[in-house]
Amino acid sequence: MRLFVAVNLKSDTRSRLMALRDELRSRSNRGSFVAEENLHLTLAFLGECDLEQTAAAKSAMDSVDITPFTLSVERLGRFQRQGGDIWWAGLREDKGLLDLQRDLTDRLIGLGFTLDRRKYSPHITLGRRVLTDAMPRRVNPFGETARIIDLMKSERTDGKLTYTSIYRRGKWGKPIVIEPYDPRWACEFGKIRDFLLQHIGDLAVDIHHVGSTSVVGLAAKPIIDFDIEIASMDAFGALLRRLERLGYRHRGNYGIHGREVLNRDKPDEFMQYHMYVCPSDSPELRRHLALRDHLRSHPTAVREYSELKRQLAAKHGNDIDAYIDGKTGFIEAILKMS
């Protein structure tokens, strides 16, 4: 796999970058311009990696401290090349960003990767092989606070360059909140399910409410989790095209085989949710359903799991990775009984 470690950008930042990209394109005679969904900030380019190297890259990501850092776009620039320039949006050299990039690079090199050790100049590529009369300039600063890094896979699908995340680490912007069970969660899932079935009902085997909000009496983060089940991954392309028309984007599998992650760029009328697509033979789908069904029929486990989640949230604050890791032993024990 062709891999790199990157920061993926929020929709507002991407929209501002798209305005810069489109302005540049309007003044260009030629160029290959980056698609909105491919805009990102590269932290380390790894190149072609086998399974052992992929595992090493994940280990390096696990070992760095991901303290929230600022991404602030402040200029439009270029790398001059024969045959057309590489144009980019340049970022202010934030200390948190530079420290993270340096620490990650050192750890990757220590694990055997050969990386560029030149001074890191954070930038987001907008176009390649660009011929234009535009000139580099300052822009009104914009950006975001970043807390998450992704291991990205680069591939061409039907001739289209596609980037998807195969592993993710980071922290939430706010402390993790565990709320008592709310019957409204089932109603909210029903609204989302009804909306989606209008558009993909002929492609989906079913849409399953999973995760903690699907279990009566279980305390949970107030986020709906659901799996769109499809007969096989042969149906995924058609499903994705339908969902893209609704504003959804494929984000990869974040390193979990058999579960593709999609989310929506634009706000909608539903409560917060996580949406996954799984084929019927997916081990991850079976795990989700087995955990849900066991908890639904074992009130003692519901009480124990609720208390564990409250303790982990209080202990780890906004560190979602540590929170999830803390639940693993309990979940695996339940799955062995299911």
C-alpha atoms as a printed R data frame, in Angstrom:
    type eleno elety resid chain resno       x       y       z
1   ATOM     1    CA   MET     A     1   0.000   0.000   0.000
2   ATOM     2    CA   ARG     A     2   1.117   3.566  -0.702
3   ATOM     3    CA   LEU     A     3   0.803   5.327   2.651
4   ATOM     4    CA   PHE     A     4   1.245   8.692   4.326
5   ATOM     5    CA   VAL     A     5   0.361  10.204   7.699
6   ATOM     6    CA   ALA     A     6  -1.829  13.292   7.481
7   ATOM     7    CA   VAL     A     7  -4.247  15.657   9.131
8   ATOM     8    CA   ASN     A     8  -7.646  15.597   7.464
9   ATOM     9    CA   LEU     A     9  -9.457  18.912   7.432
10  ATOM    10    CA   LYS     A    10 -12.865  20.041   8.610
11  ATOM    11    CA   SER     A    11 -15.476  21.066   6.048
12  ATOM    12    CA   ASP     A    12 -15.207  24.813   6.767
13  ATOM    13    CA   THR     A    13 -11.447  24.773   6.201
14  ATOM    14    CA   ARG     A    14 -11.843  22.738   3.019
15  ATOM    15    CA   SER     A    15 -14.423  25.215   1.718
16  ATOM    16    CA   ARG     A    16 -12.027  28.128   2.220
17  ATOM    17    CA   LEU     A    17  -9.244  26.198   0.523
18  ATOM    18    CA   MET     A    18 -11.558  25.381  -2.372
19  ATOM    19    CA   ALA     A    19 -12.153  29.096  -2.894
20  ATOM    20    CA   LEU     A    20  -8.385  29.640  -3.167
21  ATOM    21    CA   ARG     A    21  -8.047  26.638  -5.474
22  ATOM    22    CA   ASP     A    22 -10.867  27.806  -7.744
23  ATOM    23    CA   GLU     A    23  -9.454  31.324  -7.918
24  ATOM    24    CA   LEU     A    24  -6.102  29.877  -8.920
25  ATOM    25    CA   ARG     A    25  -7.698  27.593 -11.501
26  ATOM    26    CA   SER     A    26  -9.608  30.508 -13.043
27  ATOM    27    CA   ARG     A    27  -6.276  32.254 -13.669
28  ATOM    28    CA   SER     A    28  -4.442  29.198 -14.999
29  ATOM    29    CA   ASN     A    29  -3.864  27.989 -18.515
30  ATOM    30    CA   ARG     A    30  -3.225  24.467 -17.322
31  ATOM    31    CA   GLY     A    31  -3.008  22.413 -14.154
32  ATOM    32    CA   SER     A    32  -4.115  19.354 -12.227
33  ATOM    33    CA   PHE     A    33  -6.080  20.611  -9.229
34  ATOM    34    CA   VAL     A    34  -6.732  18.679  -6.024
35  ATOM    35    CA   ALA     A    35 -10.285  17.419  -5.414
36  ATOM    36    CA   GLU     A    36 -11.969  18.770  -2.293
37  ATOM    37    CA   GLU     A    37 -12.085  15.392  -0.574
38  ATOM    38    CA   ASN     A    38  -8.314  14.953  -1.086
39  ATOM    39    CA   LEU     A    39  -7.240  18.196   0.604
40  ATOM    40    CA   HIS     A    40  -5.045  17.361   3.604
41  ATOM    41    CA   LEU     A    41  -1.884  18.303   5.472
42  ATOM    42    CA   THR     A    42   0.852  15.690   5.088
43  ATOM    43    CA   LEU     A    43   2.951  14.980   8.193
44  ATOM    44    CA   ALA     A    44   5.055  12.125   6.797
45  ATOM    45    CA   PHE     A    45   5.125  10.393   3.416
46  ATOM    46    CA   LEU     A    46   5.918   6.686   3.794
47  ATOM    47    CA   GLY     A    47   5.629   5.388   0.224
48  ATOM    48    CA   GLU     A    48   4.946   1.734  -0.584
49  ATOM    49    CA   CYS     A    49   4.487  -0.292   2.625
50  ATOM    50    CA   ASP     A    50   3.988  -3.984   3.334
51  ATOM    51    CA   LEU     A    51   1.956  -5.304   6.260
52  ATOM    52    CA   GLU     A    52   4.912  -5.200   8.655
53  ATOM    53    CA   GLN     A    53   5.682  -1.578   7.776
54  ATOM    54    CA   THR     A    54   1.995  -0.669   8.084
55  ATOM    55    CA   ALA     A    55   1.949  -2.101  11.595
56  ATOM    56    CA   ALA     A    56   5.120  -0.149  12.415
57  ATOM    57    CA   ALA     A    57   3.518   3.084  11.183
58  ATOM    58    CA   LYS     A    58   0.516   2.475  13.444
59  ATOM    59    CA   SER     A    59   2.873   1.834  16.351
60  ATOM    60    CA   ALA     A    60   4.637   5.159  15.716
61  ATOM    61    CA   MET     A    61   1.284   6.968  15.687
62  ATOM    62    CA   ASP     A    62   0.320   5.265  18.954
63  ATOM    63    CA   SER     A    63   3.505   6.455  20.630
64  ATOM    64    CA   VAL     A    64   3.316  10.198  19.897
65  ATOM    65    CA   ASP     A    65   1.517  12.667  22.141
66  ATOM    66    CA   ILE     A    66  -1.237  14.284  20.072
67  ATOM    67    CA   THR     A    67  -1.813  17.542  21.903
68  ATOM    68    CA   PRO     A    68  -4.301  19.829  20.079
69  ATOM    69    CA   PHE     A    69  -2.497  22.132  17.630
70  ATOM    70    CA   THR     A    70  -3.465  25.015  15.374
71  ATOM    71    CA   LEU     A    71  -3.673  24.935  11.585
72  ATOM    72    CA   SER     A    72  -3.698  28.504  10.274
73  ATOM    73    CA   VAL     A    73  -3.538  29.108   6.514
74  ATOM    74    CA   GLU     A    74  -1.887  32.465   5.843
75  ATOM    75    CA   ARG     A    75  -0.393  32.480   2.348
76  ATOM    76    CA   LEU     A    76  -0.620  31.118  -1.193
77  ATOM    77    CA   GLY     A    77   2.690  29.890  -2.609
78  ATOM    78    CA   ARG     A    78   4.351  27.618  -5.137
79  ATOM    79    CA   PHE     A    79   7.265  25.292  -5.783
80  ATOM    80    CA   GLN     A    80   8.568  26.168  -9.224
81  ATOM    81    CA   ARG     A    81   8.970  23.219 -11.576
82  ATOM    82    CA   GLN     A    82   9.679  22.742 -15.252
83  ATOM    83    CA   GLY     A    83   6.421  22.002 -17.024
84  ATOM    84    CA   GLY     A    84   4.279  23.646 -14.344
85  ATOM    85    CA   ASP     A    85   4.442  24.574 -10.674
86  ATOM    86    CA   ILE     A    86   3.083  22.989  -7.505
87  ATOM    87    CA   TRP     A    87   0.788  25.512  -5.805
88  ATOM    88    CA   TRP     A    88  -0.075  25.283  -2.136
89  ATOM    89    CA   ALA     A    89  -1.687  26.994   0.828
90  ATOM    90    CA   GLY     A    90   0.985  27.696   3.415
91  ATOM    91    CA   LEU     A    91   0.432  27.363   7.166
92  ATOM    92    CA   ARG     A    92   1.879  29.291  10.054
93  ATOM    93    CA   GLU     A    93   4.600  27.292  11.816
94  ATOM    94    CA   ASP     A    94   2.665  26.414  14.967
95  ATOM    95    CA   LYS     A    95   4.881  24.927  17.701
96  ATOM    96    CA   GLY     A    96   2.442  22.138  18.533
97  ATOM    97    CA   LEU     A    97   2.254  21.087  14.883
98  ATOM    98    CA   LEU     A    98   6.027  21.229  14.406
99  ATOM    99    CA   ASP     A    99   6.675  19.264  17.609
100 ATOM   100    CA   LEU     A   100   4.209  16.562  16.560
101 ATOM   101    CA   GLN     A   101   5.663  16.280  13.054
102 ATOM   102    CA   ARG     A   102   9.232  16.085  14.379
103 ATOM   103    CA   ASP     A   103   8.368  13.490  17.035
104 ATOM   104    CA   LEU     A   104   6.444  11.372  14.529
105 ATOM   105    CA   THR     A   105   9.282  11.566  11.999
106 ATOM   106    CA   ASP     A   106  11.883  10.558  14.598
107 ATOM   107    CA   ARG     A   107   9.824   7.571  15.693
108 ATOM   108    CA   LEU     A   108   9.182   6.438  12.109
109 ATOM   109    CA   ILE     A   109  12.879   6.674  11.274
110 ATOM   110    CA   GLY     A   110  13.663   4.707  14.434
111 ATOM   111    CA   LEU     A   111  11.377   1.969  13.106
112 ATOM   112    CA   GLY     A   112  13.252   1.762   9.818
113 ATOM   113    CA   PHE     A   113  11.457   4.230   7.528
114 ATOM   114    CA   THR     A   114  13.511   6.419   5.223
115 ATOM   115    CA   LEU     A   115  12.031   9.922   5.429
116 ATOM   116    CA   ASP     A   116  12.920  13.405   4.272
117 ATOM   117    CA   ARG     A   117  14.714  15.194   7.154
118 ATOM   118    CA   ARG     A   118  14.639  18.659   5.590
119 ATOM   119    CA   LYS     A   119  13.012  21.411   7.631
120 ATOM   120    CA   TYR     A   120   9.278  20.834   7.674
121 ATOM   121    CA   SER     A   121   7.319  23.544   5.871
122 ATOM   122    CA   PRO     A   122   3.615  22.849   6.514
123 ATOM   123    CA   HIS     A   123   1.491  23.334   3.408
124 ATOM   124    CA   ILE     A   124  -1.622  21.945   1.718
125 ATOM   125    CA   THR     A   125  -1.253  21.177  -1.976
126 ATOM   126    CA   LEU     A   126  -3.886  22.793  -4.230
127 ATOM   127    CA   GLY     A   127  -2.592  21.999  -7.711
128 ATOM   128    CA   ARG     A   128   0.252  20.441  -9.683
129 ATOM   129    CA   ARG     A   129   1.736  21.205 -13.113
130 ATOM   130    CA   VAL     A   130   0.078  24.624 -12.941
131 ATOM   131    CA   LEU     A   131   0.790  27.303 -15.556
132 ATOM   132    CA   THR     A   132  -0.675  30.629 -14.384
133 ATOM   133    CA   ASP     A   133  -0.100  34.361 -14.227
134 ATOM   134    CA   ALA     A   134  -1.018  34.352 -10.510
135 ATOM   135    CA   MET     A   135   1.633  35.294  -7.972
136 ATOM   136    CA   PRO     A   136   2.271  34.071  -4.407
137 ATOM   137    CA   ARG     A   137   0.580  36.275  -1.818
138 ATOM   138    CA   ARG     A   138  -0.682  36.555   1.733
139 ATOM   139    CA   VAL     A   139  -4.307  35.631   2.467
140 ATOM   140    CA   ASN     A   140  -6.620  36.490   5.332
141 ATOM   141    CA   PRO     A   141  -5.775  33.786   7.904
142 ATOM   142    CA   PHE     A   142  -8.216  30.923   8.479
143 ATOM   143    CA   GLY     A   143  -8.023  27.411   9.849
144 ATOM   144    CA   GLU     A   144  -8.924  25.141  12.723
145 ATOM   145    CA   THR     A   145  -7.711  23.360  15.833
146 ATOM   146    CA   ALA     A   146  -6.624  19.818  14.972
147 ATOM   147    CA   ARG     A   147  -6.558  16.856  17.343
148 ATOM   148    CA   ILE     A   148  -6.517  13.790  15.108
149 ATOM   149    CA   ILE     A   149  -4.022  12.241  12.684
150 ATOM   150    CA   ASP     A   150  -4.720   9.553  10.074
151 ATOM   151    CA   LEU     A   151  -2.698   6.892   8.319
152 ATOM   152    CA   MET     A   152  -3.859   7.355   4.752
153 ATOM   153    CA   LYS     A   153  -3.841   4.943   1.810
154 ATOM   154    CA   SER     A   154  -3.409   6.401  -1.675
155 ATOM   155    CA   GLU     A   155  -4.786   4.461  -4.638
156 ATOM   156    CA   ARG     A   156  -6.421   4.922  -8.000
157 ATOM   157    CA   THR     A   157  -9.963   3.599  -8.296
158 ATOM   158    CA   ASP     A   158 -11.425   3.657 -11.811
159 ATOM   159    CA   GLY     A   159  -8.738   6.189 -12.725
160 ATOM   160    CA   LYS     A   160  -9.592   8.488  -9.796
161 ATOM   161    CA   LEU     A   161  -7.013   9.259  -7.101
162 ATOM   162    CA   THR     A   162  -8.543   8.319  -3.761
163 ATOM   163    CA   TYR     A   163  -7.259   8.809  -0.226
164 ATOM   164    CA   THR     A   164  -8.795   6.777   2.602
165 ATOM   165    CA   SER     A   165  -7.905   6.439   6.262
166 ATOM   166    CA   ILE     A   166  -6.825   3.000   7.484
167 ATOM   167    CA   TYR     A   167  -5.898   4.077  11.036
168 ATOM   168    CA   ARG     A   168  -6.733   7.036  13.254
169 ATOM   169    CA   ARG     A   169  -5.436   8.412  16.558
170 ATOM   170    CA   GLY     A   170  -6.227  11.561  18.479
171 ATOM   171    CA   LYS     A   171  -8.357  13.344  21.025
172 ATOM   172    CA   TRP     A   172 -11.752  14.967  21.117
173 ATOM   173    CA   GLY     A   173 -12.145  18.709  21.419
174 ATOM   174    CA   LYS     A   174 -14.288  18.389  24.549
175 ATOM   175    CA   PRO     A   175 -14.373  15.927  27.452
176 ATOM   176    CA   ILE     A   176 -16.145  12.636  26.815
177 ATOM   177    CA   VAL     A   177 -19.679  12.817  28.233
178 ATOM   178    CA   ILE     A   178 -21.576   9.703  29.324
179 ATOM   179    CA   GLU     A   179 -25.316  10.235  29.719
180 ATOM   180    CA   PRO     A   180 -28.021   8.020  31.258
181 ATOM   181    CA   TYR     A   181 -30.053   6.033  28.750
182 ATOM   182    CA   ASP     A   182 -32.550   8.174  26.856
183 ATOM   183    CA   PRO     A   183 -35.531   6.584  25.020
184 ATOM   184    CA   ARG     A   184 -35.196   9.382  22.457
185 ATOM   185    CA   TRP     A   185 -32.127   7.631  21.059
186 ATOM   186    CA   ALA     A   186 -34.238   4.846  19.520
187 ATOM   187    CA   CYS     A   187 -36.557   7.447  17.985
188 ATOM   188    CA   GLU     A   188 -33.619   9.359  16.536
189 ATOM   189    CA   PHE     A   189 -32.214   6.204  14.980
190 ATOM   190    CA   GLY     A   190 -35.628   5.543  13.429
191 ATOM   191    CA   LYS     A   191 -35.621   8.978  11.791
192 ATOM   192    CA   ILE     A   192 -32.155   8.427  10.299
193 ATOM   193    CA   ARG     A   193 -33.064   4.926   9.129
194 ATOM   194    CA   ASP     A   194 -36.278   6.100   7.458
195 ATOM   195    CA   PHE     A   195 -34.421   8.894   5.674
196 ATOM   196    CA   LEU     A   196 -31.716   6.598   4.342
197 ATOM   197    CA   LEU     A   197 -34.100   3.853   3.258
198 ATOM   198    CA   GLN     A   198 -35.836   6.332   0.957
199 ATOM   199    CA   HIS     A   199 -32.573   6.615  -0.988
200 ATOM   200    CA   ILE     A   200 -30.781   3.268  -0.569
201 ATOM   201    CA   GLY     A   201 -33.499   0.826   0.450
202 ATOM   202    CA   ASP     A   202 -33.021  -1.294  -2.659
203 ATOM   203    CA   LEU     A   203 -29.274  -1.634  -2.006
204 ATOM   204    CA   ALA     A   204 -29.310  -2.306   1.745
205 ATOM   205    CA   VAL     A   205 -30.067  -5.647   3.361
206 ATOM   206    CA   ASP     A   206 -30.885  -3.785   6.571
207 ATOM   207    CA   ILE     A   207 -29.830  -0.828   8.720
208 ATOM   208    CA   HIS     A   208 -28.961  -1.889  12.269
209 ATOM   209    CA   HIS     A   209 -28.945   0.296  15.370
210 ATOM   210    CA   VAL     A   210 -25.790  -0.803  17.217
211 ATOM   211    CA   GLY     A   211 -23.548   0.566  19.944
212 ATOM   212    CA   SER     A   212 -24.542   1.659  23.407
213 ATOM   213    CA   THR     A   213 -27.469   3.863  22.380
214 ATOM   214    CA   SER     A   214 -29.198   0.732  21.031
215 ATOM   215    CA   VAL     A   215 -29.412  -0.940  24.468
216 ATOM   216    CA   VAL     A   216 -32.220   0.100  26.814
217 ATOM   217    CA   GLY     A   217 -30.844   1.193  30.187
218 ATOM   218    CA   LEU     A   218 -27.216   1.522  29.064
219 ATOM   219    CA   ALA     A   219 -25.402   4.801  29.738
220 ATOM   220    CA   ALA     A   220 -23.697   6.109  26.609
221 ATOM   221    CA   LYS     A   221 -22.161   8.944  24.703
222 ATOM   222    CA   PRO     A   222 -25.181  10.597  23.004
223 ATOM   223    CA   ILE     A   223 -24.079   9.519  19.528
224 ATOM   224    CA   ILE     A   224 -26.093   7.070  17.410
225 ATOM   225    CA   ASP     A   225 -24.069   4.225  15.877
226 ATOM   226    CA   PHE     A   226 -25.556   2.236  13.025
227 ATOM   227    CA   ASP     A   227 -24.441  -0.259  10.389
228 ATOM   228    CA   ILE     A   228 -25.811  -0.286   6.854
229 ATOM   229    CA   GLU     A   229 -25.663  -3.941   5.894
230 ATOM   230    CA   ILE     A   230 -25.128  -4.764   2.221
231 ATOM   231    CA   ALA     A   231 -25.072  -8.219   0.642
232 ATOM   232    CA   SER     A   232 -21.415  -7.921  -0.361
233 ATOM   233    CA   MET     A   233 -18.817  -5.274  -1.134
234 ATOM   234    CA   ASP     A   234 -19.832  -5.621  -4.788
235 ATOM   235    CA   ALA     A   235 -22.755  -3.334  -3.878
236 ATOM   236    CA   PHE     A   236 -20.585  -0.737  -2.158
237 ATOM   237    CA   GLY     A   237 -19.802   1.321  -5.262
238 ATOM   238    CA   ALA     A   238 -23.461   1.830  -6.163
239 ATOM   239    CA   LEU     A   239 -24.342   2.573  -2.536
240 ATOM   240    CA   LEU     A   240 -21.537   5.114  -2.257
241 ATOM   241    CA   ARG     A   241 -22.648   6.946  -5.393
242 ATOM   242    CA   ARG     A   242 -26.160   7.303  -3.952
243 ATOM   243    CA   LEU     A   243 -24.853   8.524  -0.611
244 ATOM   244    CA   GLU     A   244 -22.440  10.984  -2.229
245 ATOM   245    CA   ARG     A   245 -25.425  12.704  -3.831
246 ATOM   246    CA   LEU     A   246 -26.722  13.254  -0.282
247 ATOM   247    CA   GLY     A   247 -23.448  14.833   0.821
248 ATOM   248    CA   TYR     A   248 -21.797  11.770   2.394
249 ATOM   249    CA   ARG     A   249 -18.109  10.995   1.891
250 ATOM   250    CA   HIS     A   250 -16.191   7.748   2.271
251 ATOM   251    CA   ARG     A   251 -13.463   8.174   4.903
252 ATOM   252    CA   GLY     A   252 -11.896   4.692   4.826
253 ATOM   253    CA   ASN     A   253 -12.107   1.982   7.466
254 ATOM   254    CA   TYR     A   254  -9.835   3.548  10.132
255 ATOM   255    CA   GLY     A   255  -7.988   0.248  10.329
256 ATOM   256    CA   ILE     A   256 -11.014  -1.979  11.062
257 ATOM   257    CA   HIS     A   257 -11.570  -4.547   8.313
258 ATOM   258    CA   GLY     A   258 -15.156  -5.106   7.234
259 ATOM   259    CA   ARG     A   259 -16.445  -1.681   8.265
260 ATOM   260    CA   GLU     A   260 -16.341   1.343   5.974
261 ATOM   261    CA   VAL     A   261 -16.801   4.783   7.541
262 ATOM   262    CA   LEU     A   262 -18.919   7.493   5.925
263 ATOM   263    CA   ASN     A   263 -19.903  10.900   7.218
264 ATOM   264    CA   ARG     A   264 -21.734  13.903   5.917
265 ATOM   265    CA   ASP     A   265 -20.035  17.185   5.066
266 ATOM   266    CA   LYS     A   266 -23.105  19.300   5.633
267 ATOM   267    CA   PRO     A   267 -25.183  19.603   8.831
268 ATOM   268    CA   ASP     A   268 -28.490  17.754   8.940
269 ATOM   269    CA   GLU     A   269 -31.519  17.612  11.203
270 ATOM   270    CA   PHE     A   270 -30.513  14.450  13.070
271 ATOM   271    CA   MET     A   271 -28.709  14.071  16.370
272 ATOM   272    CA   GLN     A   272 -25.003  13.216  16.088
273 ATOM   273    CA   TYR     A   273 -24.349   9.803  14.552
274 ATOM   274    CA   HIS     A   274 -21.643   7.486  13.268
275 ATOM   275    CA   MET     A   275 -22.472   5.635  10.049
276 ATOM   276    CA   TYR     A   276 -20.783   2.447   8.878
277 ATOM   277    CA   VAL     A   277 -21.278   0.173   5.885
278 ATOM   278    CA   CYS     A   278 -20.665  -3.564   6.368
279 ATOM   279    CA   PRO     A   279 -21.151  -6.548   4.057
280 ATOM   280    CA   SER     A   280 -23.292  -9.376   5.454
281 ATOM   281    CA   ASP     A   281 -20.232 -11.566   6.044
282 ATOM   282    CA   SER     A   282 -18.356  -8.834   7.942
283 ATOM   283    CA   PRO     A   283 -16.830 -10.007  11.246
284 ATOM   284    CA   GLU     A   284 -17.272  -6.451  12.532
285 ATOM   285    CA   LEU     A   285 -21.004  -6.509  11.813
286 ATOM   286    CA   ARG     A   286 -21.272  -9.814  13.680
287 ATOM   287    CA   ARG     A   287 -19.371  -8.312  16.624
288 ATOM   288    CA   HIS     A   288 -21.618  -5.244  16.759
289 ATOM   289    CA   LEU     A   289 -24.793  -7.343  16.717
290 ATOM   290    CA   ALA     A   290 -23.484  -9.936  19.186
291 ATOM   291    CA   LEU     A   291 -22.464  -7.282  21.707
292 ATOM   292    CA   ARG     A   292 -25.776  -5.448  21.357
293 ATOM   293    CA   ASP     A   293 -27.876  -8.595  21.667
294 ATOM   294    CA   HIS     A   294 -25.955  -9.887  24.698
295 ATOM   295    CA   LEU     A   295 -26.346  -6.589  26.531
296 ATOM   296    CA   ARG     A   296 -30.040  -6.393  25.693
297 ATOM   297    CA   SER     A   297 -30.622  -9.690  27.462
298 ATOM   298    CA   HIS     A   298 -28.220  -9.261  30.457
299 ATOM   299    CA   PRO     A   299 -29.164  -6.364  32.783
300 ATOM   300    CA   THR     A   300 -26.204  -7.023  35.100
301 ATOM   301    CA   ALA     A   301 -23.765  -6.545  32.224
302 ATOM   302    CA   VAL     A   302 -25.566  -3.312  31.317
303 ATOM   303    CA   ARG     A   303 -25.004  -1.944  34.827
304 ATOM   304    CA   GLU     A   304 -21.347  -3.010  34.856
305 ATOM   305    CA   TYR     A   305 -20.663  -1.551  31.414
306 ATOM   306    CA   SER     A   306 -22.377   1.734  32.302
307 ATOM   307    CA   GLU     A   307 -20.210   2.133  35.397
308 ATOM   308    CA   LEU     A   308 -17.031   1.241  33.489
309 ATOM   309    CA   LYS     A   309 -17.739   3.892  30.872
310 ATOM   310    CA   ARG     A   310 -18.391   6.554  33.504
311 ATOM   311    CA   GLN     A   311 -15.095   5.720  35.196
312 ATOM   312    CA   LEU     A   312 -13.139   5.778  31.933
313 ATOM   313    CA   ALA     A   313 -14.671   9.091  30.858
314 ATOM   314    CA   ALA     A   314 -13.786  10.666  34.208
315 ATOM   315    CA   LYS     A   315 -10.250   9.285  34.021
316 ATOM   316    CA   HIS     A   316  -9.370  10.112  30.414
317 ATOM   317    CA   GLY     A   317 -11.158  13.421  29.754
318 ATOM   318    CA   ASN     A   318 -11.016  14.010  25.998
319 ATOM   319    CA   ASP     A   319  -8.606  11.160  25.162
320 ATOM   320    CA   ILE     A   320 -10.995   9.048  23.099
321 ATOM   321    CA   ASP     A   321  -8.310   6.495  22.198
322 ATOM   322    CA   ALA     A   322  -7.576   5.748  25.861
323 ATOM   323    CA   TYR     A   323 -11.310   5.604  26.570
324 ATOM   324    CA   ILE     A   324 -11.881   3.068  23.782
325 ATOM   325    CA   ASP     A   325  -8.835   1.012  24.786
326 ATOM   326    CA   GLY     A   326 -10.170   0.875  28.353
327 ATOM   327    CA   LYS     A   327 -13.396  -0.762  27.177
328 ATOM   328    CA   THR     A   328 -11.721  -3.457  25.090
329 ATOM   329    CA   GLY     A   329 -11.295  -6.084  27.799
330 ATOM   330    CA   PHE     A   330 -14.946  -5.874  28.873
331 ATOM   331    CA   ILE     A   331 -16.200  -6.081  25.302
332 ATOM   332    CA   GLU     A   332 -13.979  -9.041  24.414
333 ATOM   333    CA   ALA     A   333 -15.142 -10.903  27.505
334 ATOM   334    CA   ILE     A   334 -18.777 -10.439  26.460
335 ATOM   335    CA   LEU     A   335 -18.094 -11.541  22.904
336 ATOM   336    CA   LYS     A   336 -16.504 -14.757  24.151
337 ATOM   337    CA   MET     A   337 -19.772 -15.539  25.942
338 ATOM   338    CA   SER     A   338 -21.946 -14.689  22.934
